[in-house]
Amino acid sequence: MRTNIEERAVSLARYIVENRATVRAAAKKFGVSKSTVHKDLSDRLRRINESLYEEVKEVLDFNKAQRHIRGGMATRKKYKGI
């Protein structure tokens, strides 16, 4: 079962890097929780593949920096009725 978890971590990482996806989008695509995605990418992936971990970290840091902007746009859209 351990190899399945490692394979999932690598698959999640590749999906996020290729699509510049958010944790939420990756969780939905793979049918797992956001907590699982975070655990796979922050802990497990670092031990499995350091270079892929660094690529994923860049995407996640970018998404984190943009989070407040996305939230503001969603709120604006909600109240404008768009």
Backbone atoms as SQL, in Angstrom:
CREATE TABLE atoms (id INTEGER PRIMARY KEY, chain TEXT, resi INTEGER, resn TEXT, atom TEXT, x REAL, y REAL, z REAL);
INSERT INTO atoms VALUES
  (1, 'A', 1, 'MET', 'N', 0.816, -1.185, 0.000),
  (2, 'A', 1, 'MET', 'CA', 0.000, 0.000, 0.000),
  (3, 'A', 1, 'MET', 'C', 0.865, 1.257, 0.000),
  (4, 'A', 2, 'ARG', 'N', 2.043, 1.196, 0.528),
  (5, 'A', 2, 'ARG', 'CA', 2.935, 2.344, 0.605),
  (6, 'A', 2, 'ARG', 'C', 3.264, 2.880, -0.788),
  (7, 'A', 3, 'THR', 'N', 3.449, 2.012, -1.742),
  (8, 'A', 3, 'THR', 'CA', 3.776, 2.476, -3.093),
  (9, 'A', 3, 'THR', 'C', 2.609, 3.233, -3.717),
  (10, 'A', 4, 'ASN', 'N', 1.379, 2.850, -3.391),
  (11, 'A', 4, 'ASN', 'CA', 0.232, 3.583, -3.916),
  (12, 'A', 4, 'ASN', 'C', 0.205, 5.013, -3.397),
  (13, 'A', 5, 'ILE', 'N', 0.553, 5.201, -2.151),
  (14, 'A', 5, 'ILE', 'CA', 0.587, 6.531, -1.566),
  (15, 'A', 5, 'ILE', 'C', 1.688, 7.356, -2.222),
  (16, 'A', 6, 'GLU', 'N', 2.835, 6.745, -2.439),
  (17, 'A', 6, 'GLU', 'CA', 3.937, 7.448, -3.086),
  (18, 'A', 6, 'GLU', 'C', 3.596, 7.795, -4.527),
  (19, 'A', 7, 'GLU', 'N', 2.952, 6.871, -5.220),
  (20, 'A', 7, 'GLU', 'CA', 2.526, 7.142, -6.595),
  (21, 'A', 7, 'GLU', 'C', 1.510, 8.276, -6.631),
  (22, 'A', 8, 'ARG', 'N', 0.585, 8.284, -5.675),
  (23, 'A', 8, 'ARG', 'CA', -0.404, 9.352, -5.604),
  (24, 'A', 8, 'ARG', 'C', 0.268, 10.700, -5.374),
  (25, 'A', 9, 'ALA', 'N', 1.262, 10.740, -4.492),
  (26, 'A', 9, 'ALA', 'CA', 1.969, 11.985, -4.206),
  (27, 'A', 9, 'ALA', 'C', 2.653, 12.517, -5.461),
  (28, 'A', 10, 'VAL', 'N', 3.287, 11.651, -6.209),
  (29, 'A', 10, 'VAL', 'CA', 3.959, 12.065, -7.445),
  (30, 'A', 10, 'VAL', 'C', 2.936, 12.497, -8.485),
  (31, 'A', 11, 'SER', 'N', 1.839, 11.775, -8.601),
  (32, 'A', 11, 'SER', 'CA', 0.789, 12.139, -9.560),
  (33, 'A', 11, 'SER', 'C', 0.180, 13.497, -9.218),
  (34, 'A', 12, 'LEU', 'N', -0.095, 13.718, -7.951),
  (35, 'A', 12, 'LEU', 'CA', -0.616, 15.009, -7.517),
  (36, 'A', 12, 'LEU', 'C', 0.357, 16.133, -7.856),
  (37, 'A', 13, 'ALA', 'N', 1.621, 15.893, -7.582),
  (38, 'A', 13, 'ALA', 'CA', 2.640, 16.911, -7.843),
  (39, 'A', 13, 'ALA', 'C', 2.726, 17.235, -9.331),
  (40, 'A', 14, 'ARG', 'N', 2.736, 16.211, -10.152),
  (41, 'A', 14, 'ARG', 'CA', 2.805, 16.445, -11.605),
  (42, 'A', 14, 'ARG', 'C', 1.574, 17.205, -12.093),
  (43, 'A', 15, 'TYR', 'N', 0.405, 16.861, -11.573),
  (44, 'A', 15, 'TYR', 'CA', -0.829, 17.544, -11.972),
  (45, 'A', 15, 'TYR', 'C', -0.764, 19.025, -11.604),
  (46, 'A', 16, 'ILE', 'N', -0.304, 19.317, -10.407),
  (47, 'A', 16, 'ILE', 'CA', -0.234, 20.705, -9.958),
  (48, 'A', 16, 'ILE', 'C', 0.781, 21.496, -10.777),
  (49, 'A', 17, 'VAL', 'N', 1.919, 20.906, -11.058),
  (50, 'A', 17, 'VAL', 'CA', 2.944, 21.609, -11.828),
  (51, 'A', 17, 'VAL', 'C', 2.484, 21.829, -13.270),
  (52, 'A', 18, 'GLU', 'N', 1.936, 20.814, -13.892),
  (53, 'A', 18, 'GLU', 'CA', 1.523, 20.920, -15.299),
  (54, 'A', 18, 'GLU', 'C', 0.370, 21.890, -15.496),
  (55, 'A', 19, 'ASN', 'N', -0.581, 21.911, -14.549),
  (56, 'A', 19, 'ASN', 'CA', -1.781, 22.725, -14.707),
  (57, 'A', 19, 'ASN', 'C', -1.776, 23.992, -13.856),
  (58, 'A', 20, 'ARG', 'N', -0.707, 24.205, -13.091),
  (59, 'A', 20, 'ARG', 'CA', -0.648, 25.345, -12.158),
  (60, 'A', 20, 'ARG', 'C', -1.904, 25.372, -11.288),
  (61, 'A', 21, 'ALA', 'N', -2.313, 24.188, -10.876),
  (62, 'A', 21, 'ALA', 'CA', -3.573, 23.997, -10.155),
  (63, 'A', 21, 'ALA', 'C', -3.430, 24.338, -8.684),
  (64, 'A', 22, 'THR', 'N', -4.563, 24.609, -8.063),
  (65, 'A', 22, 'THR', 'CA', -4.605, 24.837, -6.625),
  (66, 'A', 22, 'THR', 'C', -4.737, 23.499, -5.905),
  (67, 'A', 23, 'VAL', 'N', -4.514, 23.534, -4.603),
  (68, 'A', 23, 'VAL', 'CA', -4.669, 22.328, -3.788),
  (69, 'A', 23, 'VAL', 'C', -6.110, 21.841, -3.876),
  (70, 'A', 24, 'ARG', 'N', -7.050, 22.770, -3.822),
  (71, 'A', 24, 'ARG', 'CA', -8.468, 22.414, -3.885),
  (72, 'A', 24, 'ARG', 'C', -8.805, 21.729, -5.211),
  (73, 'A', 25, 'ALA', 'N', -8.284, 22.247, -6.313),
  (74, 'A', 25, 'ALA', 'CA', -8.549, 21.656, -7.630),
  (75, 'A', 25, 'ALA', 'C', -7.933, 20.259, -7.734),
  (76, 'A', 26, 'ALA', 'N', -6.735, 20.102, -7.216),
  (77, 'A', 26, 'ALA', 'CA', -6.080, 18.791, -7.247),
  (78, 'A', 26, 'ALA', 'C', -6.838, 17.782, -6.389),
  (79, 'A', 27, 'ALA', 'N', -7.295, 18.222, -5.226),
  (80, 'A', 27, 'ALA', 'CA', -8.050, 17.332, -4.343),
  (81, 'A', 27, 'ALA', 'C', -9.330, 16.863, -5.028),
  (82, 'A', 28, 'LYS', 'N', -10.002, 17.769, -5.687),
  (83, 'A', 28, 'LYS', 'CA', -11.241, 17.421, -6.386),
  (84, 'A', 28, 'LYS', 'C', -10.965, 16.453, -7.535),
  (85, 'A', 29, 'LYS', 'N', -9.907, 16.704, -8.294),
  (86, 'A', 29, 'LYS', 'CA', -9.553, 15.861, -9.445),
  (87, 'A', 29, 'LYS', 'C', -9.214, 14.433, -9.005),
  (88, 'A', 30, 'PHE', 'N', -8.489, 14.290, -7.896),
  (89, 'A', 30, 'PHE', 'CA', -8.041, 12.975, -7.451),
  (90, 'A', 30, 'PHE', 'C', -8.968, 12.329, -6.433),
  (91, 'A', 31, 'GLY', 'N', -10.000, 13.050, -6.006),
  (92, 'A', 31, 'GLY', 'CA', -10.964, 12.474, -5.083),
  (93, 'A', 31, 'GLY', 'C', -10.428, 12.254, -3.686),
  (94, 'A', 32, 'VAL', 'N', -9.556, 13.147, -3.239),
  (95, 'A', 32, 'VAL', 'CA', -9.020, 13.075, -1.881),
  (96, 'A', 32, 'VAL', 'C', -9.254, 14.419, -1.203),
  (97, 'A', 33, 'SER', 'N', -8.973, 14.488, 0.082),
  (98, 'A', 33, 'SER', 'CA', -9.186, 15.732, 0.813),
  (99, 'A', 33, 'SER', 'C', -8.017, 16.695, 0.594),
  (100, 'A', 34, 'LYS', 'N', -8.259, 17.966, 0.905),
  (101, 'A', 34, 'LYS', 'CA', -7.188, 18.963, 0.809),
  (102, 'A', 34, 'LYS', 'C', -6.067, 18.631, 1.794),
  (103, 'A', 35, 'SER', 'N', -6.433, 18.097, 2.933),
  (104, 'A', 35, 'SER', 'CA', -5.430, 17.716, 3.929),
  (105, 'A', 35, 'SER', 'C', -4.509, 16.630, 3.399),
  (106, 'A', 36, 'THR', 'N', -5.082, 15.691, 2.669),
  (107, 'A', 36, 'THR', 'CA', -4.286, 14.614, 2.081),
  (108, 'A', 36, 'THR', 'C', -3.327, 15.170, 1.043),
  (109, 'A', 37, 'VAL', 'N', -3.808, 16.094, 0.226),
  (110, 'A', 37, 'VAL', 'CA', -2.947, 16.708, -0.792),
  (111, 'A', 37, 'VAL', 'C', -1.790, 17.417, -0.112),
  (112, 'A', 38, 'HIS', 'N', -2.075, 18.203, 0.930),
  (113, 'A', 38, 'HIS', 'CA', -1.014, 18.905, 1.652),
  (114, 'A', 38, 'HIS', 'C', -0.011, 17.924, 2.249),
  (115, 'A', 39, 'LYS', 'N', -0.497, 16.877, 2.859),
  (116, 'A', 39, 'LYS', 'CA', 0.387, 15.876, 3.479),
  (117, 'A', 39, 'LYS', 'C', 1.265, 15.214, 2.422),
  (118, 'A', 40, 'ASP', 'N', 0.643, 14.839, 1.300),
  (119, 'A', 40, 'ASP', 'CA', 1.408, 14.200, 0.225),
  (120, 'A', 40, 'ASP', 'C', 2.485, 15.124, -0.332),
  (121, 'A', 41, 'LEU', 'N', 2.137, 16.383, -0.537),
  (122, 'A', 41, 'LEU', 'CA', 3.062, 17.299, -1.191),
  (123, 'A', 41, 'LEU', 'C', 4.114, 17.869, -0.253),
  (124, 'A', 42, 'SER', 'N', 3.774, 18.086, 0.986),
  (125, 'A', 42, 'SER', 'CA', 4.745, 18.709, 1.893),
  (126, 'A', 42, 'SER', 'C', 5.653, 17.697, 2.579),
  (127, 'A', 43, 'ASP', 'N', 5.127, 16.558, 2.951),
  (128, 'A', 43, 'ASP', 'CA', 5.936, 15.578, 3.680),
  (129, 'A', 43, 'ASP', 'C', 6.447, 14.455, 2.792),
  (130, 'A', 44, 'ARG', 'N', 5.539, 13.770, 2.169),
  (131, 'A', 44, 'ARG', 'CA', 5.919, 12.566, 1.423),
  (132, 'A', 44, 'ARG', 'C', 6.743, 12.876, 0.179),
  (133, 'A', 45, 'LEU', 'N', 6.334, 13.891, -0.560),
  (134, 'A', 45, 'LEU', 'CA', 7.033, 14.186, -1.820),
  (135, 'A', 45, 'LEU', 'C', 8.464, 14.622, -1.580),
  (136, 'A', 46, 'ARG', 'N', 8.704, 15.321, -0.500),
  (137, 'A', 46, 'ARG', 'CA', 10.068, 15.779, -0.192),
  (138, 'A', 46, 'ARG', 'C', 11.019, 14.600, -0.054),
  (139, 'A', 47, 'ARG', 'N', 10.539, 13.510, 0.533),
  (140, 'A', 47, 'ARG', 'CA', 11.373, 12.310, 0.695),
  (141, 'A', 47, 'ARG', 'C', 11.503, 11.529, -0.599),
  (142, 'A', 48, 'ILE', 'N', 10.486, 11.590, -1.457),
  (143, 'A', 48, 'ILE', 'CA', 10.456, 10.781, -2.679),
  (144, 'A', 48, 'ILE', 'C', 11.241, 11.426, -3.814),
  (145, 'A', 49, 'ASN', 'N', 10.956, 12.719, -4.065),
  (146, 'A', 49, 'ASN', 'CA', 11.532, 13.390, -5.227),
  (147, 'A', 49, 'ASN', 'C', 11.741, 14.870, -4.897),
  (148, 'A', 50, 'GLU', 'N', 12.950, 15.210, -4.504),
  (149, 'A', 50, 'GLU', 'CA', 13.259, 16.577, -4.043),
  (150, 'A', 50, 'GLU', 'C', 13.073, 17.623, -5.142),
  (151, 'A', 51, 'SER', 'N', 13.467, 17.314, -6.367),
  (152, 'A', 51, 'SER', 'CA', 13.351, 18.312, -7.439),
  (153, 'A', 51, 'SER', 'C', 11.888, 18.589, -7.791),
  (154, 'A', 52, 'LEU', 'N', 11.066, 17.563, -7.813),
  (155, 'A', 52, 'LEU', 'CA', 9.638, 17.751, -8.076),
  (156, 'A', 52, 'LEU', 'C', 8.993, 18.522, -6.923),
  (157, 'A', 53, 'TYR', 'N', 9.448, 18.258, -5.717),
  (158, 'A', 53, 'TYR', 'CA', 8.962, 18.990, -4.539),
  (159, 'A', 53, 'TYR', 'C', 9.223, 20.485, -4.697),
  (160, 'A', 54, 'GLU', 'N', 10.405, 20.855, -5.169),
  (161, 'A', 54, 'GLU', 'CA', 10.747, 22.266, -5.343),
  (162, 'A', 54, 'GLU', 'C', 9.846, 22.928, -6.387),
  (163, 'A', 55, 'GLU', 'N', 9.540, 22.213, -7.472),
  (164, 'A', 55, 'GLU', 'CA', 8.644, 22.752, -8.502),
  (165, 'A', 55, 'GLU', 'C', 7.241, 22.982, -7.935),
  (166, 'A', 56, 'VAL', 'N', 6.744, 22.010, -7.183),
  (167, 'A', 56, 'VAL', 'CA', 5.415, 22.124, -6.592),
  (168, 'A', 56, 'VAL', 'C', 5.389, 23.262, -5.581),
  (169, 'A', 57, 'LYS', 'N', 6.444, 23.402, -4.815),
  (170, 'A', 57, 'LYS', 'CA', 6.515, 24.459, -3.807),
  (171, 'A', 57, 'LYS', 'C', 6.388, 25.836, -4.462),
  (172, 'A', 58, 'GLU', 'N', 7.003, 26.027, -5.621),
  (173, 'A', 58, 'GLU', 'CA', 6.895, 27.304, -6.334),
  (174, 'A', 58, 'GLU', 'C', 5.445, 27.596, -6.704),
  (175, 'A', 59, 'VAL', 'N', 4.747, 26.590, -7.246),
  (176, 'A', 59, 'VAL', 'CA', 3.350, 26.775, -7.646),
  (177, 'A', 59, 'VAL', 'C', 2.479, 27.055, -6.426),
  (178, 'A', 60, 'LEU', 'N', 2.674, 26.310, -5.357),
  (179, 'A', 60, 'LEU', 'CA', 1.867, 26.500, -4.157),
  (180, 'A', 60, 'LEU', 'C', 2.136, 27.863, -3.513),
  (181, 'A', 61, 'ASP', 'N', 3.373, 28.302, -3.528),
  (182, 'A', 61, 'ASP', 'CA', 3.684, 29.625, -2.983),
  (183, 'A', 61, 'ASP', 'C', 3.028, 30.722, -3.816),
  (184, 'A', 62, 'PHE', 'N', 3.030, 30.561, -5.135),
  (185, 'A', 62, 'PHE', 'CA', 2.364, 31.527, -6.007),
  (186, 'A', 62, 'PHE', 'C', 0.868, 31.558, -5.719),
  (187, 'A', 63, 'ASN', 'N', 0.264, 30.375, -5.607),
  (188, 'A', 63, 'ASN', 'CA', -1.172, 30.297, -5.320),
  (189, 'A', 63, 'ASN', 'C', -1.498, 30.933, -3.970),
  (190, 'A', 64, 'LYS', 'N', -0.637, 30.730, -3.009),
  (191, 'A', 64, 'LYS', 'CA', -0.864, 31.314, -1.690),
  (192, 'A', 64, 'LYS', 'C', -0.797, 32.842, -1.758),
  (193, 'A', 65, 'ALA', 'N', 0.123, 33.357, -2.553),
  (194, 'A', 65, 'ALA', 'CA', 0.253, 34.800, -2.696),
  (195, 'A', 65, 'ALA', 'C', -0.955, 35.403, -3.415),
  (196, 'A', 66, 'GLN', 'N', -1.588, 34.652, -4.286),
  (197, 'A', 66, 'GLN', 'CA', -2.723, 35.142, -5.060),
  (198, 'A', 66, 'GLN', 'C', -4.068, 34.879, -4.383),
  (199, 'A', 67, 'ARG', 'N', -4.061, 34.180, -3.299),
  (200, 'A', 67, 'ARG', 'CA', -5.284, 33.735, -2.634),
  (201, 'A', 67, 'ARG', 'C', -6.211, 34.899, -2.271),
  (202, 'A', 68, 'HIS', 'N', -5.682, 35.968, -1.735),
  (203, 'A', 68, 'HIS', 'CA', -6.521, 37.092, -1.328),
  (204, 'A', 68, 'HIS', 'C', -7.160, 37.793, -2.523),
  (205, 'A', 69, 'ILE', 'N', -6.480, 37.776, -3.654),
  (206, 'A', 69, 'ILE', 'CA', -7.039, 38.392, -4.865),
  (207, 'A', 69, 'ILE', 'C', -8.197, 37.561, -5.396),
  (208, 'A', 70, 'ARG', 'N', -8.005, 36.251, -5.435),
  (209, 'A', 70, 'ARG', 'CA', -9.086, 35.371, -5.898),
  (210, 'A', 70, 'ARG', 'C', -10.319, 35.481, -5.012),
  (211, 'A', 71, 'GLY', 'N', -10.092, 35.564, -3.715),
  (212, 'A', 71, 'GLY', 'CA', -11.207, 35.689, -2.784),
  (213, 'A', 71, 'GLY', 'C', -11.970, 36.986, -2.988),
  (214, 'A', 72, 'GLY', 'N', -11.248, 38.067, -3.228),
  (215, 'A', 72, 'GLY', 'CA', -11.895, 39.349, -3.483),
  (216, 'A', 72, 'GLY', 'C', -12.704, 39.341, -4.760),
  (217, 'A', 73, 'MET', 'N', -12.171, 38.698, -5.791),
  (218, 'A', 73, 'MET', 'CA', -12.896, 38.617, -7.066),
  (219, 'A', 73, 'MET', 'C', -14.157, 37.776, -6.913),
  (220, 'A', 74, 'ALA', 'N', -14.069, 36.703, -6.145),
  (221, 'A', 74, 'ALA', 'CA', -15.238, 35.848, -5.931),
  (222, 'A', 74, 'ALA', 'C', -16.326, 36.600, -5.170),
  (223, 'A', 75, 'THR', 'N', -15.920, 37.377, -4.167),
  (224, 'A', 75, 'THR', 'CA', -16.895, 38.159, -3.399),
  (225, 'A', 75, 'THR', 'C', -17.539, 39.217, -4.285),
  (226, 'A', 76, 'ARG', 'N', -16.732, 39.876, -5.085),
  (227, 'A', 76, 'ARG', 'CA', -17.269, 40.895, -5.991),
  (228, 'A', 76, 'ARG', 'C', -18.271, 40.283, -6.959),
  (229, 'A', 77, 'LYS', 'N', -17.904, 39.136, -7.495),
  (230, 'A', 77, 'LYS', 'CA', -18.789, 38.439, -8.443),
  (231, 'A', 77, 'LYS', 'C', -20.102, 38.049, -7.759),
  (232, 'A', 78, 'LYS', 'N', -20.007, 37.612, -6.524),
  (233, 'A', 78, 'LYS', 'CA', -21.196, 37.192, -5.775),
  (234, 'A', 78, 'LYS', 'C', -22.179, 38.348, -5.588),
  (235, 'A', 79, 'TYR', 'N', -21.668, 39.496, -5.215),
  (236, 'A', 79, 'TYR', 'CA', -22.545, 40.611, -4.923),
  (237, 'A', 79, 'TYR', 'C', -22.938, 41.433, -6.141),
  (238, 'A', 80, 'LYS', 'N', -22.202, 41.294, -7.236),
  (239, 'A', 80, 'LYS', 'CA', -22.580, 41.970, -8.478),
  (240, 'A', 80, 'LYS', 'C', -23.627, 41.145, -9.237),
  (241, 'A', 81, 'GLY', 'N', -23.763, 39.890, -8.862),
  (242, 'A', 81, 'GLY', 'CA', -24.742, 39.026, -9.520),
  (243, 'A', 81, 'GLY', 'C', -24.289, 38.523, -10.876),
  (244, 'A', 82, 'ILE', 'N', -22.996, 38.385, -11.038),
  (245, 'A', 82, 'ILE', 'CA', -22.438, 37.935, -12.319),
  (246, 'A', 82, 'ILE', 'C', -22.413, 36.431, -12.372);
